[in-house]
Amino acid sequence: MSGIAAVRDGAARAFRPTFEGDDAGRKNMLLIVQLRWIAVAGQVVTIAVVGLGFGAALPFATMGLVLLAQVAVNLASLYWVQRRDRVTAPALLLVLVFDVAALTAQLYMSGGGANPFVALYLLQVALAALLLEARFAWLIVAVATACYIGLTLEYEPLQVPGRSDYELFRLHSLGLLTCFLLMAGLLVVFLTRIAANLRERDARIAALRQSAAEEDHIVRMGLLASGAAHELGTPLSSLSVALGDWERMPEFANDPDRAQEIAEMQAEVKRCKSIVTGILMSAGDIRGEAPRVTSAREFLDALVADWRTGRGTVSLNYSNRFEPDLPIVSDEALKQVVTNVLDNALEASPRYVELTADRAQDALLITVADRGPGFAPGMLAEFGRPYQSTKGRTGGGLGLFLVVNVLRKLGGSATAQNRPSGGAVVTIRLPLDVLSLERRDDR
């Protein structure tokens, strides 16, 4: 996988997490499960205090069945969530409707609308307003309102024998205070956690949108480069033919100075054609050339040799410590990535560039260092973003942007930092299974 083909595949993968890997719904479902555990514990305590402590006549068996139903739904929810990549809004709506129904059942058997804990309906409404879209939230409002109205018309009266009206009023006020404190605490704890989940989801979506915009930018640049490369192919071929004819002409062949100039022009034309070929290969436009099987060490050695020859420089300090060696398929995308980083380092530090290749477990580690001015703090913070450059020209900063994004599509990464002694270091990390011969054969 290389170049534009890698970008297209990466763009398709980038949008899958938006729908398949978005776990905000899962986290919110788990919060509802935690809230239901608290509700079950609270109901057990309340039933025990009111029924056993105050001697109220309560249908313990029936209320216990409602508690068991809530426990069963919680266990089923946990089992279901663990096997889902995401939780949809209808699923959240369903569990909230169940919670409203369970609360209604318990209130029906303990005083109906006169029960001070009837205000807990507002907690369900608040959760719905925060978690669900408007139509579902209004549905919860309608269901809770209908249940509340029904509890004022039909319910089992709460009988507390041996208590005066004043004592009953005190108990009712105590219940209202308890309900208020409970709701206030739960709203603060759970709604802040839910809001944090939603903010995390929004941040992830914003990052994916930014990534998609950058990938679209890469595709557009790749198409532009591919078109330019095709257009340049014809005049370069014409120049090569013309120079070949000149070499055979007696007046040029017998003049050593002109013959040398023609040879130099042929070499430059050949280099330009090689650059055009690399652009087309990165864009996925060349299909006739078979992939070349090599090894990691040979690939890196050949890359460095080609770069030195093409740039006419001996300022590169090269150390290949990749051991043990590994058979790979020569990857043009990786070659262009390393070449781009080397070019940037050479431009910043013409007299010294260092490239070190290592093997870090199952990854290829390439480090390129220079003794230039280094990266500005703002550039380090925005490393890999387009148009972040110190070169001071329009359109600058796209080289490292392409490096970071191509590596990301290949499953690797690139990081940058400044050296304490001066200069900058760019570290490229790429999983070996992307380059390994066995992996390519499987494809």
C-alpha positions in Angstrom: 0.0 0.0 0.0 1.5 3.4 -0.9 0.7 7.0 -1.7 -2.8 8.0 -2.8 -4.0 4.4 -2.5 -3.0 4.3 1.1 -4.7 7.7 1.7 -7.9 6.5 0.2 -7.9 3.4 2.3 -7.0 5.4 5.3 -9.8 7.9 4.7 -12.3 5.0 4.6 -10.9 3.6 7.8 -11.0 7.1 9.5 -14.7 7.4 9.3 -15.5 3.9 10.6 -14.7 4.9 14.2 -17.2 7.7 14.0 -20.0 5.1 13.7 -18.5 1.8 14.9 -16.0 2.9 17.6 -18.0 5.8 19.2 -18.2 4.6 22.8 -20.0 7.6 24.3 -23.3 5.7 24.1 -21.7 2.7 25.8 -20.3 4.8 28.6 -23.7 6.5 29.1 -25.4 3.1 29.2 -22.9 2.0 31.9 -23.7 5.2 33.8 -27.4 4.3 33.7 -26.6 0.9 34.9 -24.6 2.4 37.9 -27.5 4.7 38.6 -29.9 1.8 38.6 -27.7 -0.1 41.1 -27.9 3.0 43.3 -31.7 3.1 42.8 -32.0 -0.6 43.8 -29.9 0.0 46.9 -31.9 3.1 47.8 -35.2 1.3 47.3 -34.1 -1.5 49.6 -33.1 0.9 52.3 -36.3 3.0 51.9 -38.5 -0.1 52.0 -36.7 -1.4 55.1 -36.9 1.9 56.9 -40.5 2.7 56.0 -41.8 -0.9 56.3 -39.8 -2.2 59.2 -38.8 1.0 61.0 -42.1 2.8 60.8 -44.3 -0.2 60.5 -45.9 0.8 57.2 -48.0 -1.8 55.5 -46.2 -2.5 52.3 -46.5 -5.4 49.8 -42.9 -6.6 50.3 -43.2 -9.6 47.9 -44.5 -7.5 45.0 -42.0 -4.7 45.6 -39.2 -7.3 45.8 -40.2 -8.6 42.4 -39.8 -5.1 40.9 -36.3 -5.0 42.5 -35.4 -8.3 41.0 -36.6 -7.1 37.6 -34.3 -4.1 37.9 -31.4 -6.3 38.9 -32.1 -8.6 35.9 -32.2 -5.7 33.5 -28.9 -4.4 34.9 -27.2 -7.8 34.4 -28.7 -8.1 30.9 -27.6 -4.6 30.1 -24.0 -5.3 31.2 -23.9 -8.5 29.1 -25.3 -6.7 26.1 -23.0 -3.7 26.3 -19.9 -5.8 26.5 -20.8 -7.3 23.1 -21.6 -4.1 21.3 -19.3 -1.5 19.7 -21.8 1.2 20.2 -25.2 1.9 21.9 -27.9 3.6 19.9 -30.3 6.2 21.1 -33.3 3.8 20.9 -31.5 1.4 23.3 -31.0 4.3 25.8 -34.7 5.3 25.3 -35.8 1.7 26.1 -33.9 1.4 29.4 -35.1 4.9 30.5 -38.7 3.9 29.8 -38.1 0.8 31.9 -36.7 2.9 34.8 -39.8 5.1 34.6 -42.0 2.0 34.7 -40.1 0.5 37.7 -40.4 3.8 39.6 -44.1 4.0 38.8 -44.6 0.4 40.1 -42.9 1.1 43.4 -44.7 4.4 43.8 -48.1 2.8 43.1 -47.6 0.4 46.0 -46.4 3.1 48.4 -48.8 6.0 48.3 -48.9 7.0 44.6 -48.6 10.7 43.8 -48.5 11.6 47.5 -45.1 9.7 47.9 -42.3 12.3 48.3 -40.1 10.3 46.0 -42.4 11.0 43.0 -40.0 13.8 42.2 -37.5 11.2 41.0 -39.4 11.3 37.7 -37.4 14.5 37.0 -34.2 12.6 37.2 -35.3 10.4 34.3 -36.4 13.5 32.4 -33.0 15.2 32.9 -31.2 12.1 31.7 -33.4 11.9 28.6 -32.9 15.5 27.8 -29.1 15.1 28.0 -28.7 11.7 26.3 -31.4 11.6 23.7 -32.6 13.7 20.8 -35.5 16.0 21.3 -38.3 13.6 20.1 -37.1 10.8 22.4 -36.7 13.2 25.3 -40.2 14.5 24.8 -41.5 10.9 24.7 -39.9 10.3 28.2 -41.6 13.6 29.4 -44.9 12.3 28.1 -44.5 8.8 29.6 -43.4 10.3 33.0 -46.3 12.8 33.0 -48.8 10.1 32.2 -47.5 7.9 35.0 -47.6 10.8 37.4 -51.2 11.6 36.5 -52.1 7.9 36.8 -50.6 7.7 40.3 -52.8 10.6 41.4 -55.9 8.7 40.3 -55.0 5.1 41.1 -52.6 3.8 43.8 -52.3 1.8 47.0 -52.5 4.2 50.1 -49.6 4.1 52.4 -50.8 3.1 55.9 -48.6 4.0 58.8 -50.5 2.8 62.0 -50.0 4.6 65.3 -48.8 7.9 63.8 -50.5 11.2 64.3 -51.1 13.6 61.5 -48.3 15.8 62.7 -45.9 12.9 62.8 -47.0 11.8 59.3 -46.4 15.4 58.1 -42.9 15.3 59.6 -42.2 12.0 57.9 -43.4 13.4 54.6 -41.2 16.4 55.0 -38.3 14.2 55.8 -39.0 12.2 52.7 -39.0 15.3 50.6 -35.7 16.4 52.0 -34.2 13.0 51.4 -35.5 13.0 47.8 -34.1 16.5 47.2 -30.6 15.6 48.6 -30.6 12.3 46.6 -31.6 14.0 43.3 -29.2 16.9 43.8 -26.3 14.5 44.4 -27.2 12.1 41.6 -27.7 15.0 39.1 -24.3 16.5 39.9 -22.4 13.2 39.9 -24.0 11.5 36.8 -24.8 14.5 34.6 -21.3 15.8 34.9 -19.9 12.4 33.9 -22.4 12.1 31.0 -21.5 15.6 29.9 -17.8 14.6 30.0 -18.6 11.6 27.8 -20.4 13.8 25.3 -17.6 16.3 25.2 -15.1 13.5 24.6 -17.2 12.2 21.8 -17.5 15.7 20.2 -13.7 16.1 20.5 -13.2 12.8 18.8 -15.6 13.7 16.0 -13.9 17.0 15.5 -10.5 15.3 15.3 -11.9 12.8 12.7 -13.3 15.7 10.6 -10.0 17.4 10.7 -8.3 14.2 9.7 -10.7 13.7 6.9 -10.1 17.3 5.6 -6.3 16.7 5.7 -6.7 13.4 3.9 -8.9 15.0 1.2 -6.1 17.6 0.9 -3.6 14.8 0.3 -5.8 13.2 -2.3 -6.1 16.5 -4.1 -2.4 17.1 -4.0 -1.8 13.6 -5.2 -4.1 14.0 -8.1 -2.4 17.3 -9.0 1.0 15.8 -8.7 0.0 12.8 -10.8 -1.4 15.0 -13.5 1.7 17.2 -13.6 3.9 14.1 -13.7 2.0 12.7 -16.7 2.4 16.1 -18.4 6.1 16.3 -17.7 6.7 12.8 -19.0 6.4 13.8 -22.7 8.8 16.8 -22.8 11.4 14.8 -20.7 11.3 12.0 -23.2 11.7 14.5 -26.0 14.7 16.0 -24.3 16.2 12.6 -23.8 15.8 11.7 -27.5 17.3 15.1 -28.6 20.3 14.7 -26.3 20.8 11.2 -27.5 20.9 12.6 -31.1 23.4 15.3 -30.1 25.7 12.7 -28.6 26.0 11.0 -32.0 26.6 14.1 -33.9 30.3 14.5 -34.9 30.5 18.2 -34.0 29.5 17.3 -30.4 31.1 13.9 -30.1 34.5 15.4 -31.1 34.2 18.2 -28.6 35.0 16.9 -25.1 33.6 19.9 -23.3 30.3 19.7 -25.1 30.2 15.9 -24.8 30.6 16.3 -21.0 27.8 18.9 -20.9 25.5 16.6 -22.8 26.3 13.8 -20.5 25.5 16.0 -17.5 22.2 17.1 -19.1 21.4 13.4 -19.7 22.0 12.6 -16.1 19.7 15.5 -15.0 17.0 14.4 -17.4 17.3 10.9 -16.0 17.0 12.2 -12.5 13.9 14.2 -13.5 12.3 11.1 -15.1 13.1 9.2 -11.9 11.4 11.8 -9.8 8.3 11.7 -12.1 8.3 7.9 -11.9 8.3 8.2 -8.1 5.4 10.6 -8.1 3.4 8.3 -10.4 4.2 5.3 -8.2 3.1 7.1 -5.1 -0.1 8.1 -6.8 -0.7 4.4 -7.7 -0.6 5.2 -11.4 2.1 2.7 -12.4 1.0 -0.9 -12.6 3.5 -2.4 -15.0 6.5 -2.5 -12.8 6.7 -5.6 -10.5 7.4 -5.1 -6.8 11.1 -5.8 -5.9 11.9 -8.2 -3.1 14.7 -7.1 -0.9 15.7 -6.9 2.7 15.3 -4.2 5.3 19.0 -3.5 5.4 19.4 -3.5 1.6 16.4 -1.3 1.2 17.8 1.3 3.6 21.3 1.1 2.1 20.0 1.6 -1.4 17.8 4.4 -0.3 20.7 6.3 1.3 23.0 5.6 -1.8 20.4 7.0 -4.2 19.8 10.0 -2.0 23.5 10.8 -1.7 23.9 10.4 -5.5 20.9 12.5 -6.3 21.8 15.3 -3.9 25.5 15.2 -4.6 26.4 15.4 -1.0 28.6 13.5 1.4 27.3 15.3 4.5 25.1 12.3 5.6 26.3 10.3 8.5 24.6 6.9 8.0 24.3 4.1 10.6 22.4 0.9 9.8 21.9 -1.1 13.0 18.8 -3.0 11.9 19.3 -6.6 13.2 18.3 -9.3 12.5 17.6 -8.5 8.9 14.1 -9.2 7.4 12.9 -9.9 3.9 10.6 -7.2 2.7 9.0 -5.8 -0.4 10.5 -2.4 -1.5 7.9 0.2 -0.5 8.0 3.4 -2.6 5.9 5.3 -0.1 8.4 4.7 2.7 11.2 5.6 0.4 9.6 8.9 -0.4 8.8 9.5 3.3 12.5 9.1 4.3 13.7 11.0 1.3 11.4 13.9 2.3 12.7 14.0 5.8 16.3 13.8 4.6 15.7 16.7 2.2 14.2 18.8 5.0 17.2 18.1 7.3 19.7 18.9 4.5 18.0 22.2 3.8 18.2 23.1 7.5 21.7 21.7 8.0 23.7 21.5 4.7 26.9 20.3 6.5 25.6 17.6 8.7 22.7 15.1 8.5 22.5 11.9 10.4 20.3 8.9 9.7 20.2 5.9 12.1 18.1 2.8 11.4 17.3 0.4 14.3 14.9 -2.4 15.0 12.6 -1.9 18.0 11.0 -5.2 18.6 8.5 -5.5 15.7 9.0 -2.0 14.3 11.5 -0.3 12.0 12.9 2.8 13.7 14.5 5.5 11.5 15.9 8.6 13.2 17.0 11.6 11.1 18.9 14.4 13.0 20.5 17.7 11.9 22.4 20.6 13.4 20.1 23.3 12.1 18.1 25.9 14.0 15.5 23.2 15.1 11.8 23.5 15.2 10.0 26.5 16.7 7.8 25.6 19.7 4.7 26.4 17.7 5.8 24.1 15.0 6.5 21.2 17.4 2.9 21.7 18.8 1.5 21.6 15.3 3.9 19.0 13.9 2.4 17.3 10.8 -0.2 20.0 10.2 -0.2 21.6 6.7 1.4 24.9 6.1 3.5 24.9 9.3 6.9 25.9 8.0 9.8 28.2 8.9 10.8 28.6 5.2 8.6 31.7 4.9 7.1 30.9 1.5 3.5 30.3 0.4 2.5 26.6 0.5 5.5 25.6 2.7 5.2 23.0 5.3 3.5 20.3 3.2 6.5 17.9 3.2 6.2 16.9 6.9 2.4 17.0 6.6 2.6 14.3 3.9 5.2 12.4 5.9 3.0 12.2 9.0 -0.2 11.3 7.1 1.4 8.7 4.8 3.0 7.0 7.8 -0.3 7.1 9.6 -2.0 5.3 6.7 0.8 2.7 6.8 0.2 2.1 10.5 3.3 4.0 11.6 4.0 7.4 13.2 6.4 10.3 13.1 7.5 12.5 16.0 9.8 15.5 16.2 11.9 17.1 18.9 14.7 19.6 19.3 18.2 18.4 20.4 19.7 19.9 23.5 22.9 20.5 21.6 21.1 22.2 18.7 19.3 20.9 15.7 16.2 18.7 15.3 15.4 15.0 15.4 12.6 13.3 13.4 11.8 9.7 14.4 9.9 7.4 12.0 8.4 4.3 13.5 6.7 1.7 11.2 5.4 -1.8 12.0 7.5 -4.4 10.2 4.4 -6.4 9.2 3.5 -3.6 6.8 6.7 -4.3 4.9 7.3 -8.0 5.5 7.3 -10.3 2.6 4.9 -12.8 4.3 2.3 -10.0 4.9 2.5 -8.9 1.3 2.1 -12.5 0.1 -1.0 -12.8 2.2 -2.5 -9.8 0.4 
